[in-house]
Amino acid sequence: PGSAKKPRLDGDGSSAKEASEVSGSKNAGPAGGHSAGGDIKAWVNLDLKEFEEYLRREVAGNADEDFDPKEVARQGVLEAFNYAIEAFEESEHFDKFKEEWEGPTPQGLDAVINGAKDQSKQEVLQSLNRAKDM
């Protein structure tokens, strides 16, 4: 913890910035803004779908036959949540995550981060863990 700067989304050396140009504005979600609750699930599902589509369009043609865009997308979004959890557990804010994460923040994660201002540490961690399990 603390030394993993610039996380990767997959094991082939692709950075999050290179592999996750999928969401356009990181501040817009299915409802056009952020709110708590059910919208987070919709954002997480949209993140997965858009990232998978991006991988199929931009990466799959150059990958080996074992490449599974759906699994790589799932792992990439999960990695973002795990890294945000690690950063939040260390400092009780997301500054480190925001500074070190390359590329767009998944919209579901961004929704949790934006809602964290009004929640206790335990509530934020519960929200992050619930969202990443969706």
ABEGO torsion letter per residue (X at the ends): XGABBGBBABAAGBBAAAAABAAEBAABBAAGBBBBEAAAAAAAAAAAAAAAAAAAAAAAAABBAABBAAAAAAAAAAAAAAAAAAAAAAAGBAAAAAAABBEBBBAAAAAAAAAAAABBAAAAAAAAAAAAAX
